[in-house]
Amino acid sequence: MNKALSVIICIPVLASCGHAQKTQEPAAQVKTKLEAFQARTGAVIIKGFSEIGTVQGQYGTFVTVESREFTDASTGKKEYGITVEVKKGGTIEQENTSYVDYDEIDSLIKGIDYISKADASVTKLKDFEADYRTKGDLEISTFSGSRGEIQAAVSSGTIGKTNAFFPLSKLGDIRNLLVNAKGVLDSVSQGAK
């Protein structure tokens, strides 16, 4: 009788173990072609990268831009783009990296050009903020500061987002890094597609 009772008890336990294996956490949502390419399994992915430069912000923050090339070794298929790493130093360091696909770089640069010109005239209210977001959770913003000056911010990530803050004049330096990163990709890919 004990053997029969053991079998009856084991069947539901085994069934629930099988069910637990089927209901795993869903994978993180892939938002860019670069992220999708990098997430491939069962393939050798070769990653090429060139650091373009870093702009130091206020409060111990930094933004670093890199050009990226991912290649599937078995098919030769390539994806191009850039990464923007936002880092905050201090007692609790934070960093996040956003991926920007090649075909999104031009609109990012145009977005920076637009928000760089925003000022208090864009609204009749006291303060303003102008944002540009990419698919890969990169956000570039300009906003009115507490003393009436226009400030800029670069943020990466969603939950646990990392922010870097700059005077508006430094936003031009970040824009130049993006233009240079695209230039590097153009030179290695002859018009990355």
mmCIF file of the C-alpha atoms, coordinates in Angstrom:
data_MODEL
# 
_entry.id   MODEL 
# 
loop_
_atom_site.group_PDB 
_atom_site.id 
_atom_site.type_symbol 
_atom_site.label_atom_id 
_atom_site.label_alt_id 
_atom_site.label_comp_id 
_atom_site.label_asym_id 
_atom_site.label_entity_id 
_atom_site.label_seq_id 
_atom_site.pdbx_PDB_ins_code 
_atom_site.Cartn_x 
_atom_site.Cartn_y 
_atom_site.Cartn_z 
_atom_site.occupancy 
_atom_site.B_iso_or_equiv 
_atom_site.pdbx_formal_charge 
_atom_site.auth_seq_id 
_atom_site.auth_comp_id 
_atom_site.auth_asym_id 
_atom_site.auth_atom_id 
_atom_site.pdbx_PDB_model_num 
ATOM 1   C CA . MET A 1 1   ? 0.000  0.000  0.000   1.00 0.00 ? 1   MET A CA 1 
ATOM 2   C CA . ASN A 1 2   ? 2.874  2.431  0.683   1.00 0.00 ? 2   ASN A CA 1 
ATOM 3   C CA . LYS A 1 3   ? 4.257  1.817  -2.833  1.00 0.00 ? 3   LYS A CA 1 
ATOM 4   C CA . ALA A 1 4   ? 0.881  2.590  -4.389  1.00 0.00 ? 4   ALA A CA 1 
ATOM 5   C CA . LEU A 1 5   ? 0.541  5.749  -2.301  1.00 0.00 ? 5   LEU A CA 1 
ATOM 6   C CA . SER A 1 6   ? 4.088  6.830  -3.327  1.00 0.00 ? 6   SER A CA 1 
ATOM 7   C CA . VAL A 1 7   ? 3.241  6.418  -7.008  1.00 0.00 ? 7   VAL A CA 1 
ATOM 8   C CA . ILE A 1 8   ? 0.034  8.443  -6.606  1.00 0.00 ? 8   ILE A CA 1 
ATOM 9   C CA . ILE A 1 9   ? 1.926  11.249 -4.833  1.00 0.00 ? 9   ILE A CA 1 
ATOM 10  C CA . CYS A 1 10  ? 4.855  11.226 -7.311  1.00 0.00 ? 10  CYS A CA 1 
ATOM 11  C CA . ILE A 1 11  ? 2.699  11.612 -10.427 1.00 0.00 ? 11  ILE A CA 1 
ATOM 12  C CA . PRO A 1 12  ? 1.346  15.103 -9.521  1.00 0.00 ? 12  PRO A CA 1 
ATOM 13  C CA . VAL A 1 13  ? 4.806  16.184 -8.298  1.00 0.00 ? 13  VAL A CA 1 
ATOM 14  C CA . LEU A 1 14  ? 6.445  15.103 -11.570 1.00 0.00 ? 14  LEU A CA 1 
ATOM 15  C CA . ALA A 1 15  ? 3.686  16.750 -13.575 1.00 0.00 ? 15  ALA A CA 1 
ATOM 16  C CA . SER A 1 16  ? 4.161  20.024 -11.705 1.00 0.00 ? 16  SER A CA 1 
ATOM 17  C CA . CYS A 1 17  ? 7.950  19.851 -12.258 1.00 0.00 ? 17  CYS A CA 1 
ATOM 18  C CA . GLY A 1 18  ? 7.391  19.534 -16.004 1.00 0.00 ? 18  GLY A CA 1 
ATOM 19  C CA . HIS A 1 19  ? 4.986  22.466 -15.884 1.00 0.00 ? 19  HIS A CA 1 
ATOM 20  C CA . ALA A 1 20  ? 7.502  24.604 -13.998 1.00 0.00 ? 20  ALA A CA 1 
ATOM 21  C CA . GLN A 1 21  ? 10.064 24.046 -16.733 1.00 0.00 ? 21  GLN A CA 1 
ATOM 22  C CA . LYS A 1 22  ? 7.622  25.189 -19.426 1.00 0.00 ? 22  LYS A CA 1 
ATOM 23  C CA . THR A 1 23  ? 6.671  28.450 -17.722 1.00 0.00 ? 23  THR A CA 1 
ATOM 24  C CA . GLN A 1 24  ? 10.031 30.195 -17.532 1.00 0.00 ? 24  GLN A CA 1 
ATOM 25  C CA . GLU A 1 25  ? 10.457 33.948 -17.369 1.00 0.00 ? 25  GLU A CA 1 
ATOM 26  C CA . PRO A 1 26  ? 10.024 35.550 -20.799 1.00 0.00 ? 26  PRO A CA 1 
ATOM 27  C CA . ALA A 1 27  ? 13.246 36.793 -22.405 1.00 0.00 ? 27  ALA A CA 1 
ATOM 28  C CA . ALA A 1 28  ? 13.981 40.512 -22.238 1.00 0.00 ? 28  ALA A CA 1 
ATOM 29  C CA . GLN A 1 29  ? 12.288 42.382 -25.058 1.00 0.00 ? 29  GLN A CA 1 
ATOM 30  C CA . VAL A 1 30  ? 14.639 42.970 -27.971 1.00 0.00 ? 30  VAL A CA 1 
ATOM 31  C CA . LYS A 1 31  ? 14.065 46.428 -29.456 1.00 0.00 ? 31  LYS A CA 1 
ATOM 32  C CA . THR A 1 32  ? 16.821 46.924 -32.052 1.00 0.00 ? 32  THR A CA 1 
ATOM 33  C CA . LYS A 1 33  ? 18.360 44.893 -34.887 1.00 0.00 ? 33  LYS A CA 1 
ATOM 34  C CA . LEU A 1 34  ? 21.702 44.976 -33.044 1.00 0.00 ? 34  LEU A CA 1 
ATOM 35  C CA . GLU A 1 35  ? 20.139 43.510 -29.888 1.00 0.00 ? 35  GLU A CA 1 
ATOM 36  C CA . ALA A 1 36  ? 18.347 40.810 -31.909 1.00 0.00 ? 36  ALA A CA 1 
ATOM 37  C CA . PHE A 1 37  ? 21.556 39.919 -33.735 1.00 0.00 ? 37  PHE A CA 1 
ATOM 38  C CA . GLN A 1 38  ? 23.526 39.746 -30.498 1.00 0.00 ? 38  GLN A CA 1 
ATOM 39  C CA . ALA A 1 39  ? 20.857 37.570 -28.829 1.00 0.00 ? 39  ALA A CA 1 
ATOM 40  C CA . ARG A 1 40  ? 21.130 34.790 -31.441 1.00 0.00 ? 40  ARG A CA 1 
ATOM 41  C CA . THR A 1 41  ? 21.909 31.352 -30.076 1.00 0.00 ? 41  THR A CA 1 
ATOM 42  C CA . GLY A 1 42  ? 23.531 28.437 -31.855 1.00 0.00 ? 42  GLY A CA 1 
ATOM 43  C CA . ALA A 1 43  ? 25.711 30.757 -33.950 1.00 0.00 ? 43  ALA A CA 1 
ATOM 44  C CA . VAL A 1 44  ? 29.127 32.334 -33.653 1.00 0.00 ? 44  VAL A CA 1 
ATOM 45  C CA . ILE A 1 45  ? 28.710 36.128 -33.548 1.00 0.00 ? 45  ILE A CA 1 
ATOM 46  C CA . ILE A 1 46  ? 31.791 38.253 -34.156 1.00 0.00 ? 46  ILE A CA 1 
ATOM 47  C CA . LYS A 1 47  ? 31.627 41.727 -32.628 1.00 0.00 ? 47  LYS A CA 1 
ATOM 48  C CA . GLY A 1 48  ? 33.771 44.539 -33.964 1.00 0.00 ? 48  GLY A CA 1 
ATOM 49  C CA . PHE A 1 49  ? 33.840 47.892 -32.211 1.00 0.00 ? 49  PHE A CA 1 
ATOM 50  C CA . SER A 1 50  ? 35.676 51.199 -32.211 1.00 0.00 ? 50  SER A CA 1 
ATOM 51  C CA . GLU A 1 51  ? 35.412 53.672 -29.355 1.00 0.00 ? 51  GLU A CA 1 
ATOM 52  C CA . ILE A 1 52  ? 34.751 57.086 -30.864 1.00 0.00 ? 52  ILE A CA 1 
ATOM 53  C CA . GLY A 1 53  ? 35.014 59.167 -27.702 1.00 0.00 ? 53  GLY A CA 1 
ATOM 54  C CA . THR A 1 54  ? 33.674 60.226 -24.331 1.00 0.00 ? 54  THR A CA 1 
ATOM 55  C CA . VAL A 1 55  ? 32.052 63.448 -23.172 1.00 0.00 ? 55  VAL A CA 1 
ATOM 56  C CA . GLN A 1 56  ? 32.237 64.251 -19.463 1.00 0.00 ? 56  GLN A CA 1 
ATOM 57  C CA . GLY A 1 57  ? 29.073 65.623 -17.939 1.00 0.00 ? 57  GLY A CA 1 
ATOM 58  C CA . GLN A 1 58  ? 28.199 67.180 -14.613 1.00 0.00 ? 58  GLN A CA 1 
ATOM 59  C CA . TYR A 1 59  ? 28.022 65.334 -11.274 1.00 0.00 ? 59  TYR A CA 1 
ATOM 60  C CA . GLY A 1 60  ? 30.523 62.623 -12.287 1.00 0.00 ? 60  GLY A CA 1 
ATOM 61  C CA . THR A 1 61  ? 28.632 61.510 -15.394 1.00 0.00 ? 61  THR A CA 1 
ATOM 62  C CA . PHE A 1 62  ? 29.985 60.407 -18.787 1.00 0.00 ? 62  PHE A CA 1 
ATOM 63  C CA . VAL A 1 63  ? 28.660 59.446 -22.223 1.00 0.00 ? 63  VAL A CA 1 
ATOM 64  C CA . THR A 1 64  ? 30.752 57.145 -24.442 1.00 0.00 ? 64  THR A CA 1 
ATOM 65  C CA . VAL A 1 65  ? 29.949 56.398 -28.087 1.00 0.00 ? 65  VAL A CA 1 
ATOM 66  C CA . GLU A 1 66  ? 31.186 53.330 -30.008 1.00 0.00 ? 66  GLU A CA 1 
ATOM 67  C CA . SER A 1 67  ? 30.691 52.133 -33.588 1.00 0.00 ? 67  SER A CA 1 
ATOM 68  C CA . ARG A 1 68  ? 29.615 48.468 -33.754 1.00 0.00 ? 68  ARG A CA 1 
ATOM 69  C CA . GLU A 1 69  ? 29.658 45.730 -36.393 1.00 0.00 ? 69  GLU A CA 1 
ATOM 70  C CA . PHE A 1 70  ? 28.141 42.311 -35.668 1.00 0.00 ? 70  PHE A CA 1 
ATOM 71  C CA . THR A 1 71  ? 28.816 39.410 -38.056 1.00 0.00 ? 71  THR A CA 1 
ATOM 72  C CA . ASP A 1 72  ? 27.254 35.929 -38.137 1.00 0.00 ? 72  ASP A CA 1 
ATOM 73  C CA . ALA A 1 73  ? 30.326 33.770 -38.841 1.00 0.00 ? 73  ALA A CA 1 
ATOM 74  C CA . SER A 1 74  ? 28.330 31.030 -40.599 1.00 0.00 ? 74  SER A CA 1 
ATOM 75  C CA . THR A 1 75  ? 26.358 33.253 -42.989 1.00 0.00 ? 75  THR A CA 1 
ATOM 76  C CA . GLY A 1 76  ? 28.490 36.393 -43.218 1.00 0.00 ? 76  GLY A CA 1 
ATOM 77  C CA . LYS A 1 77  ? 25.396 38.529 -42.497 1.00 0.00 ? 77  LYS A CA 1 
ATOM 78  C CA . LYS A 1 78  ? 26.268 41.806 -40.766 1.00 0.00 ? 78  LYS A CA 1 
ATOM 79  C CA . GLU A 1 79  ? 24.469 44.438 -38.715 1.00 0.00 ? 79  GLU A CA 1 
ATOM 80  C CA . TYR A 1 80  ? 25.850 47.899 -38.037 1.00 0.00 ? 80  TYR A CA 1 
ATOM 81  C CA . GLY A 1 81  ? 25.077 50.536 -35.455 1.00 0.00 ? 81  GLY A CA 1 
ATOM 82  C CA . ILE A 1 82  ? 26.368 52.381 -32.444 1.00 0.00 ? 82  ILE A CA 1 
ATOM 83  C CA . THR A 1 83  ? 26.229 52.065 -28.700 1.00 0.00 ? 83  THR A CA 1 
ATOM 84  C CA . VAL A 1 84  ? 25.821 54.948 -26.307 1.00 0.00 ? 84  VAL A CA 1 
ATOM 85  C CA . GLU A 1 85  ? 26.975 54.136 -22.788 1.00 0.00 ? 85  GLU A CA 1 
ATOM 86  C CA . VAL A 1 86  ? 25.832 56.432 -20.008 1.00 0.00 ? 86  VAL A CA 1 
ATOM 87  C CA . LYS A 1 87  ? 27.842 56.184 -16.791 1.00 0.00 ? 87  LYS A CA 1 
ATOM 88  C CA . LYS A 1 88  ? 27.512 57.809 -13.390 1.00 0.00 ? 88  LYS A CA 1 
ATOM 89  C CA . GLY A 1 89  ? 30.392 57.589 -10.917 1.00 0.00 ? 89  GLY A CA 1 
ATOM 90  C CA . GLY A 1 90  ? 30.344 58.195 -7.211  1.00 0.00 ? 90  GLY A CA 1 
ATOM 91  C CA . THR A 1 91  ? 29.599 56.015 -4.221  1.00 0.00 ? 91  THR A CA 1 
ATOM 92  C CA . ILE A 1 92  ? 26.985 54.045 -6.166  1.00 0.00 ? 92  ILE A CA 1 
ATOM 93  C CA . GLU A 1 93  ? 28.157 53.628 -9.744  1.00 0.00 ? 93  GLU A CA 1 
ATOM 94  C CA . GLN A 1 94  ? 25.561 53.154 -12.471 1.00 0.00 ? 94  GLN A CA 1 
ATOM 95  C CA . GLU A 1 95  ? 25.880 52.451 -16.163 1.00 0.00 ? 95  GLU A CA 1 
ATOM 96  C CA . ASN A 1 96  ? 23.571 51.508 -19.013 1.00 0.00 ? 96  ASN A CA 1 
ATOM 97  C CA . THR A 1 97  ? 24.177 50.984 -22.712 1.00 0.00 ? 97  THR A CA 1 
ATOM 98  C CA . SER A 1 98  ? 21.701 51.731 -25.489 1.00 0.00 ? 98  SER A CA 1 
ATOM 99  C CA . TYR A 1 99  ? 21.959 50.258 -28.991 1.00 0.00 ? 99  TYR A CA 1 
ATOM 100 C CA . VAL A 1 100 ? 21.150 52.440 -32.001 1.00 0.00 ? 100 VAL A CA 1 
ATOM 101 C CA . ASP A 1 101 ? 20.725 50.710 -35.373 1.00 0.00 ? 101 ASP A CA 1 
ATOM 102 C CA . TYR A 1 102 ? 22.504 52.224 -38.374 1.00 0.00 ? 102 TYR A CA 1 
ATOM 103 C CA . ASP A 1 103 ? 19.227 53.270 -40.014 1.00 0.00 ? 103 ASP A CA 1 
ATOM 104 C CA . GLU A 1 104 ? 18.254 55.230 -36.871 1.00 0.00 ? 104 GLU A CA 1 
ATOM 105 C CA . ILE A 1 105 ? 21.447 57.329 -36.572 1.00 0.00 ? 105 ILE A CA 1 
ATOM 106 C CA . ASP A 1 106 ? 20.446 60.111 -38.995 1.00 0.00 ? 106 ASP A CA 1 
ATOM 107 C CA . SER A 1 107 ? 17.096 60.710 -37.281 1.00 0.00 ? 107 SER A CA 1 
ATOM 108 C CA . LEU A 1 108 ? 18.862 60.752 -33.884 1.00 0.00 ? 108 LEU A CA 1 
ATOM 109 C CA . ILE A 1 109 ? 21.229 63.464 -35.141 1.00 0.00 ? 109 ILE A CA 1 
ATOM 110 C CA . LYS A 1 110 ? 18.302 65.469 -36.569 1.00 0.00 ? 110 LYS A CA 1 
ATOM 111 C CA . GLY A 1 111 ? 16.445 65.057 -33.269 1.00 0.00 ? 111 GLY A CA 1 
ATOM 112 C CA . ILE A 1 112 ? 19.435 66.478 -31.385 1.00 0.00 ? 112 ILE A CA 1 
ATOM 113 C CA . ASP A 1 113 ? 19.576 69.391 -33.835 1.00 0.00 ? 113 ASP A CA 1 
ATOM 114 C CA . TYR A 1 114 ? 15.908 70.150 -33.192 1.00 0.00 ? 114 TYR A CA 1 
ATOM 115 C CA . ILE A 1 115 ? 15.907 69.920 -29.399 1.00 0.00 ? 115 ILE A CA 1 
ATOM 116 C CA . SER A 1 116 ? 19.157 71.946 -29.231 1.00 0.00 ? 116 SER A CA 1 
ATOM 117 C CA . LYS A 1 117 ? 17.226 74.936 -30.598 1.00 0.00 ? 117 LYS A CA 1 
ATOM 118 C CA . ALA A 1 118 ? 14.312 74.604 -28.156 1.00 0.00 ? 118 ALA A CA 1 
ATOM 119 C CA . ASP A 1 119 ? 13.931 77.443 -25.676 1.00 0.00 ? 119 ASP A CA 1 
ATOM 120 C CA . ALA A 1 120 ? 11.294 79.058 -23.452 1.00 0.00 ? 120 ALA A CA 1 
ATOM 121 C CA . SER A 1 121 ? 9.334  80.173 -26.543 1.00 0.00 ? 121 SER A CA 1 
ATOM 122 C CA . VAL A 1 122 ? 8.138  76.576 -27.196 1.00 0.00 ? 122 VAL A CA 1 
ATOM 123 C CA . THR A 1 123 ? 5.502  76.898 -24.462 1.00 0.00 ? 123 THR A CA 1 
ATOM 124 C CA . LYS A 1 124 ? 3.593  79.611 -22.629 1.00 0.00 ? 124 LYS A CA 1 
ATOM 125 C CA . LEU A 1 125 ? 4.204  77.787 -19.364 1.00 0.00 ? 125 LEU A CA 1 
ATOM 126 C CA . LYS A 1 126 ? 7.128  78.544 -17.068 1.00 0.00 ? 126 LYS A CA 1 
ATOM 127 C CA . ASP A 1 127 ? 9.367  75.532 -17.869 1.00 0.00 ? 127 ASP A CA 1 
ATOM 128 C CA . PHE A 1 128 ? 9.896  73.198 -20.821 1.00 0.00 ? 128 PHE A CA 1 
ATOM 129 C CA . GLU A 1 129 ? 11.498 69.895 -21.753 1.00 0.00 ? 129 GLU A CA 1 
ATOM 130 C CA . ALA A 1 130 ? 12.151 68.555 -25.275 1.00 0.00 ? 130 ALA A CA 1 
ATOM 131 C CA . ASP A 1 131 ? 12.953 64.830 -25.654 1.00 0.00 ? 131 ASP A CA 1 
ATOM 132 C CA . TYR A 1 132 ? 14.122 62.541 -28.438 1.00 0.00 ? 132 TYR A CA 1 
ATOM 133 C CA . ARG A 1 133 ? 13.973 58.740 -27.872 1.00 0.00 ? 133 ARG A CA 1 
ATOM 134 C CA . THR A 1 134 ? 15.360 55.823 -29.838 1.00 0.00 ? 134 THR A CA 1 
ATOM 135 C CA . LYS A 1 135 ? 14.053 52.256 -29.998 1.00 0.00 ? 135 LYS A CA 1 
ATOM 136 C CA . GLY A 1 136 ? 16.919 51.108 -27.754 1.00 0.00 ? 136 GLY A CA 1 
ATOM 137 C CA . ASP A 1 137 ? 15.947 53.241 -24.728 1.00 0.00 ? 137 ASP A CA 1 
ATOM 138 C CA . LEU A 1 138 ? 18.306 56.131 -25.404 1.00 0.00 ? 138 LEU A CA 1 
ATOM 139 C CA . GLU A 1 139 ? 16.790 59.501 -24.546 1.00 0.00 ? 139 GLU A CA 1 
ATOM 140 C CA . ILE A 1 140 ? 18.328 62.902 -25.292 1.00 0.00 ? 140 ILE A CA 1 
ATOM 141 C CA . SER A 1 141 ? 16.654 65.906 -23.655 1.00 0.00 ? 141 SER A CA 1 
ATOM 142 C CA . THR A 1 142 ? 16.936 69.637 -23.294 1.00 0.00 ? 142 THR A CA 1 
ATOM 143 C CA . PHE A 1 143 ? 15.124 71.462 -20.522 1.00 0.00 ? 143 PHE A CA 1 
ATOM 144 C CA . SER A 1 144 ? 14.908 74.746 -18.678 1.00 0.00 ? 144 SER A CA 1 
ATOM 145 C CA . GLY A 1 145 ? 17.194 74.847 -15.662 1.00 0.00 ? 145 GLY A CA 1 
ATOM 146 C CA . SER A 1 146 ? 16.424 76.353 -12.276 1.00 0.00 ? 146 SER A CA 1 
ATOM 147 C CA . ARG A 1 147 ? 18.206 79.637 -13.127 1.00 0.00 ? 147 ARG A CA 1 
ATOM 148 C CA . GLY A 1 148 ? 16.637 79.969 -16.581 1.00 0.00 ? 148 GLY A CA 1 
ATOM 149 C CA . GLU A 1 149 ? 19.578 78.371 -18.424 1.00 0.00 ? 149 GLU A CA 1 
ATOM 150 C CA . ILE A 1 150 ? 18.963 75.505 -20.860 1.00 0.00 ? 150 ILE A CA 1 
ATOM 151 C CA . GLN A 1 151 ? 20.445 72.169 -19.797 1.00 0.00 ? 151 GLN A CA 1 
ATOM 152 C CA . ALA A 1 152 ? 20.824 68.831 -21.592 1.00 0.00 ? 152 ALA A CA 1 
ATOM 153 C CA . ALA A 1 153 ? 20.559 65.231 -20.437 1.00 0.00 ? 153 ALA A CA 1 
ATOM 154 C CA . VAL A 1 154 ? 21.356 61.846 -21.955 1.00 0.00 ? 154 VAL A CA 1 
ATOM 155 C CA . SER A 1 155 ? 19.635 58.788 -20.441 1.00 0.00 ? 155 SER A CA 1 
ATOM 156 C CA . SER A 1 156 ? 19.966 55.076 -21.119 1.00 0.00 ? 156 SER A CA 1 
ATOM 157 C CA . GLY A 1 157 ? 17.698 52.261 -19.955 1.00 0.00 ? 157 GLY A CA 1 
ATOM 158 C CA . THR A 1 158 ? 14.204 52.111 -18.538 1.00 0.00 ? 158 THR A CA 1 
ATOM 159 C CA . ILE A 1 159 ? 14.143 50.522 -15.088 1.00 0.00 ? 159 ILE A CA 1 
ATOM 160 C CA . GLY A 1 160 ? 17.317 51.643 -13.343 1.00 0.00 ? 160 GLY A CA 1 
ATOM 161 C CA . LYS A 1 161 ? 17.853 54.320 -15.990 1.00 0.00 ? 161 LYS A CA 1 
ATOM 162 C CA . THR A 1 162 ? 21.228 56.081 -15.924 1.00 0.00 ? 162 THR A CA 1 
ATOM 163 C CA . ASN A 1 163 ? 21.304 59.853 -16.564 1.00 0.00 ? 163 ASN A CA 1 
ATOM 164 C CA . ALA A 1 164 ? 24.130 62.196 -17.536 1.00 0.00 ? 164 ALA A CA 1 
ATOM 165 C CA . PHE A 1 165 ? 23.665 65.968 -17.353 1.00 0.00 ? 165 PHE A CA 1 
ATOM 166 C CA . PHE A 1 166 ? 25.392 68.648 -19.443 1.00 0.00 ? 166 PHE A CA 1 
ATOM 167 C CA . PRO A 1 167 ? 25.323 72.340 -20.197 1.00 0.00 ? 167 PRO A CA 1 
ATOM 168 C CA . LEU A 1 168 ? 23.621 72.784 -23.588 1.00 0.00 ? 168 LEU A CA 1 
ATOM 169 C CA . SER A 1 169 ? 26.953 73.549 -25.302 1.00 0.00 ? 169 SER A CA 1 
ATOM 170 C CA . LYS A 1 170 ? 28.192 69.984 -24.597 1.00 0.00 ? 170 LYS A CA 1 
ATOM 171 C CA . LEU A 1 171 ? 25.273 68.476 -26.542 1.00 0.00 ? 171 LEU A CA 1 
ATOM 172 C CA . GLY A 1 172 ? 27.129 69.535 -29.700 1.00 0.00 ? 172 GLY A CA 1 
ATOM 173 C CA . ASP A 1 173 ? 30.095 67.395 -28.590 1.00 0.00 ? 173 ASP A CA 1 
ATOM 174 C CA . ILE A 1 174 ? 27.826 64.349 -28.244 1.00 0.00 ? 174 ILE A CA 1 
ATOM 175 C CA . ARG A 1 175 ? 26.297 65.062 -31.656 1.00 0.00 ? 175 ARG A CA 1 
ATOM 176 C CA . ASN A 1 176 ? 29.816 65.177 -33.161 1.00 0.00 ? 176 ASN A CA 1 
ATOM 177 C CA . LEU A 1 177 ? 30.630 61.771 -31.648 1.00 0.00 ? 177 LEU A CA 1 
ATOM 178 C CA . LEU A 1 178 ? 27.498 60.329 -33.283 1.00 0.00 ? 178 LEU A CA 1 
ATOM 179 C CA . VAL A 1 179 ? 28.400 61.855 -36.662 1.00 0.00 ? 179 VAL A CA 1 
ATOM 180 C CA . ASN A 1 180 ? 31.946 60.455 -36.362 1.00 0.00 ? 180 ASN A CA 1 
ATOM 181 C CA . ALA A 1 181 ? 30.608 57.024 -35.352 1.00 0.00 ? 181 ALA A CA 1 
ATOM 182 C CA . LYS A 1 182 ? 28.399 56.940 -38.439 1.00 0.00 ? 182 LYS A CA 1 
ATOM 183 C CA . GLY A 1 183 ? 31.384 58.006 -40.560 1.00 0.00 ? 183 GLY A CA 1 
ATOM 184 C CA . VAL A 1 184 ? 33.422 55.071 -39.239 1.00 0.00 ? 184 VAL A CA 1 
ATOM 185 C CA . LEU A 1 185 ? 30.586 52.677 -40.111 1.00 0.00 ? 185 LEU A CA 1 
ATOM 186 C CA . ASP A 1 186 ? 30.272 54.181 -43.590 1.00 0.00 ? 186 ASP A CA 1 
ATOM 187 C CA . SER A 1 187 ? 33.990 53.704 -44.206 1.00 0.00 ? 187 SER A CA 1 
ATOM 188 C CA . VAL A 1 188 ? 34.000 50.016 -43.170 1.00 0.00 ? 188 VAL A CA 1 
ATOM 189 C CA . SER A 1 189 ? 30.733 49.059 -44.803 1.00 0.00 ? 189 SER A CA 1 
ATOM 190 C CA . GLN A 1 190 ? 30.552 51.405 -47.811 1.00 0.00 ? 190 GLN A CA 1 
ATOM 191 C CA . GLY A 1 191 ? 27.018 52.479 -46.849 1.00 0.00 ? 191 GLY A CA 1 
ATOM 192 C CA . ALA A 1 192 ? 25.947 50.114 -44.052 1.00 0.00 ? 192 ALA A CA 1 
ATOM 193 C CA . LYS A 1 193 ? 22.476 48.802 -44.691 1.00 0.00 ? 193 LYS A CA 1 
# 
